[in-house]
Amino acid sequence: MHSLLPLLLLGWWCLRLTATTNADNLKFYITTECSNNMNYTRGSAFQANLDAILSSLPDAAAASSGFAENTTGAAAPDKAYGLAQCRGDVGASDCRSCLNDTAHEMASACPGQKNAMLIYEGCMLRYSNASFFGDPYTSNPIFQLANNENA
């Protein structure tokens, strides 16, 4: 029995290490896309709508299998459109955490921009002042997303 104890402890430690590493990998940065041609003013109606979108999407996506889209605001130019998506194998709490981190990172990655997208290994968040729902993303098709892990 004493000879099994080190083996069990080693197995437990390896399992913990793997679980921690996988959760950390979800926040591995992939790319940021910012539109530098359209800015919003701090304190504007667009910023208020954008803040509402960025705060609501993580919970909405986590509650609905990792995908959510939303709009806030009455009309252009103050209407904000947002989309959040998590990788299909990411659980609800990790999805929420990844998207919350992404939403906070958006402010420093694309300050004052009306159109931005940030992609991490486990999630993606995009917003704009114009509807992009259902439109293919073709601005920068240079990057490729792949998972090297076994399914």
C-alpha positions, 0 to 999 in steps of 0.5 A: 500500500505504501508503494501506491501512495507516491504513484497516486500523488504523482497521478493527482499532481499531473491531473491538476497540472494538466487542468490548470494548463488547459484553462490558462491556454484559453487566454493565449492571445491570437490576434487583434483587429482594430479599425483605425478610421472610426473613433468614438468620444469618451462619454458618448452615447456609443460608448455607453452602448458599447459598455453595455454590450461588452458587459452583457455578452460574456454571461449571455454566451456562457449561458447559451453554449458559447455564442451570443450576439446583441445590439444596443442603442436606438439608431446610428451612429450610436448603435453598437453591435457585439458578438461573442463566441467560445470554442466548442469544447470550452465549459461555461465558466471558462467561456465567461472568464475568457470573454470577460478578460477579452472585454476588459482587454478591448479598451487597451487593445483598440482604444476609442475604436468603433470597430474591433475584434480580439481573439484568444485561443478559447474565445473571440469578441467583436463589436462595431457601430455597423451590423456585421451579423451574418457577414463573412469576415474578410478584412484580414484572412491571413491568420489561421486557427487550429487546435493541435490537441487530440479531439 
